[in-house]
Amino acid sequence: MAPPLHRRMACWLYEGMLMFGVVFIAGYLFGTLTQTRNALDNRHGLQAFLFIVFGIYFVWFWSRGHTLAMKTWHIRVVDRQGRLISQKRALLRYMLSWIWFVPPLAVIAPYHLSGGASAVIVLGWVAIWALLSRLHPQRQFWHDALAGTRLVHHELPPAPRKKK
C-alpha cells in the first residue's frame, strides 16, 4: 500500500520548492553559457535544457531510492519487487511523470489564458490526477503503475545508542 495521499502530495509540494534552486542554478548556467541577456530570448532552448537537467536530477536520485523531499517525508521509490529501481526505469518514470503537467499545458497553449485561469486548470488537473490514485488497487499513482514502480513508506531504524 502506498503512503497516504496527503503525505505524497506534501512531498510533491516540497519537491516543487526544492526545484526552485535547481532551476535557478541551471538557468544561471544556461544564461551564462549561451550569453542570453533576456529571459524570453532562447526560451525554448532554456526549456529543453531544464527538461534535461530535471531528468538527470530525478533519474539520479530515484535510482538511489529517493530525493531529498522523499527522504524528508519517509517515502521511497522501488520496483514491483521492492528493490531500488534502475536508471532505465527511473528514466521511464521521469518521462511518465510529465502526465502531471503535459495535459493541462496542452489545453492551455492554444488559448492564451491569463495566469489565474492557467493556474486553475493546472491545479485542477493535478488534483484530478492525484485523486485517480484512489482507483489503483494499491493506491499508487498511475504513472508509477505504468513505469513498474511504486512509492512505499520507508523509515530508517533509529541509530544504536552508545553506552557510556
WOWO-V355946 format. One record per helix or strand. SS is the DSSP state (H for helix, E for strand). FROM is the first residue (numbers start at 1). TO is the last residue. If there is no record, write none. Layout:
{{SS:FROM:TO} {SS:FROM:TO}}
This chain:
{{H:5:34} {H:43:62} {H:68:72} {E:75:79} {H:87:100} {H:102:109} {H:115:135} {H:142:147} {E:149:153}}
